[in-house]
């Protein structure tokens, strides 16, 4: 049984709801899922987990949240080379370009991105199913 870290930042609760759904997908596969706020995660936590799901909504001009999430992510990303990660987050405007940029960044850093999921605002039924599928994928 693998142990998966689901690390997220949520300003409105939309990305937090997605994190809960990803955790459900992980647990449905028989793996352990720890939901962790971005402020409570750092390089010292990495050895506890086999894989990681990171969640952050689009902020500003299609960017990752830069006060709490991005500093944490900047610190752990170089240490995750060759590790399996999943990415997820919500957005309210534009078309979700921040996720494409984030995936590209992660892949260029050598992370193994199993997949990503975005939701427009609060996850609807389709996005909820996608989040659970994402949890299932990262738990494999």
C-alpha positions in Angstrom: 0.0 0.0 0.0 1.4 3.4 -1.0 1.1 6.6 0.9 0.2 9.7 -1.1 0.6 13.3 -0.1 -2.2 15.6 -1.4 -0.8 19.1 -0.9 -3.0 22.1 -1.8 -3.8 25.7 -1.3 -7.4 26.9 -1.6 -8.7 30.5 -1.3 -12.4 29.9 -1.8 -12.8 26.1 -1.0 -13.0 25.0 -4.7 -9.5 23.5 -4.8 -9.9 22.1 -1.3 -13.0 20.2 -2.5 -10.9 18.9 -5.4 -8.3 17.7 -2.9 -10.9 15.8 -0.9 -12.1 14.1 -4.1 -8.5 13.2 -5.1 -8.1 11.7 -1.6 -11.3 9.6 -2.1 -9.8 8.2 -5.4 -6.6 7.3 -3.7 -8.3 5.6 -0.8 -10.6 3.7 -3.3 -7.5 2.1 -4.7 -6.5 1.0 -1.2 -3.7 3.5 -0.6 -3.3 6.0 2.2 -3.9 9.7 1.4 -2.8 12.6 3.6 -4.5 16.0 2.9 -1.9 18.7 3.7 -2.1 22.4 3.5 0.7 24.0 1.5 1.9 25.8 4.6 2.4 22.5 6.4 4.4 20.8 3.7 8.1 21.1 2.8 11.2 19.2 1.8 11.4 17.5 5.2 8.1 15.7 4.4 9.1 14.1 1.1 10.5 10.9 2.4 7.1 9.9 4.0 5.4 9.5 0.6 5.6 7.5 -2.6 3.8 10.0 -4.8 2.3 13.5 -4.6 -0.7 15.4 -5.8 -0.4 19.2 -5.8 -3.4 21.4 -6.0 -3.5 25.2 -6.6 -6.1 27.4 -8.2 -5.2 29.9 -11.0 -4.5 33.3 -9.5 -3.9 36.7 -11.0 -2.9 36.3 -14.7 -3.0 32.5 -14.8 -0.4 31.9 -12.1 0.1 29.7 -9.1 -0.7 31.4 -5.7 2.6 33.1 -4.8 2.4 33.7 -1.1 2.0 30.2 0.4 1.8 27.7 -2.4 4.6 28.7 -4.8 7.3 29.1 -2.1 6.5 25.6 -0.9 6.4 24.2 -4.5 9.7 26.0 -5.4 11.4 24.3 -2.5 10.1 20.7 -3.2 10.1 20.6 -7.0 13.9 20.1 -7.4 13.7 17.2 -5.0 11.0 15.4 -6.9 12.9 14.4 -10.0 11.7 11.0 -11.2 8.8 11.0 -8.7 5.1 10.5 -9.7 3.0 13.6 -9.3 -0.5 14.7 -10.1 -1.6 18.3 -10.5 -5.1 19.8 -10.0 -6.8 23.2 -9.4 -9.7 25.4 -10.1 -10.1 28.6 -12.1 -12.7 31.2 -12.7 -11.6 33.0 -15.8 -9.6 32.5 -18.9 -9.1 28.9 -20.1 -6.9 27.1 -17.6 -3.6 28.0 -19.2 -1.9 28.0 -15.8 -2.3 24.3 -15.6 -0.6 23.8 -19.0 2.3 26.0 -17.9 2.5 24.2 -14.6 2.6 20.7 -16.3 5.3 21.9 -18.6 7.4 23.3 -15.7 7.0 20.0 -13.8 8.0 17.9 -16.7 11.0 20.1 -17.5 12.1 19.6 -13.9 12.0 15.8 -14.4 8.8 15.0 -12.5 6.6 12.2 -13.8 3.3 14.0 -14.3 0.6 11.2 -14.4 -2.2 13.6 -15.3 -3.9 16.9 -14.3 -7.4 18.0 -13.6 -8.9 21.5 -13.7 -12.4 22.6 -12.6 -14.2 25.8 -13.5 -15.1 27.1 -10.0 -16.5 24.4 -7.7 -16.0 20.9 -9.2 -19.2 19.8 -11.0 -20.0 16.2 -11.5 -17.6 15.7 -14.4 -14.7 17.4 -12.6 -15.5 15.5 -9.4 -15.2 12.2 -11.4 -12.0 13.4 -12.9 -10.6 14.2 -9.5 -11.4 10.7 -8.2 -9.8 9.3 -11.4 -6.7 11.4 -10.7 -6.5 10.0 -7.2 -6.8 6.5 -8.6 -4.0 7.1 -11.1 -1.5 8.6 -8.6 -2.2 5.6 -6.2 -1.1 3.0 -8.8 
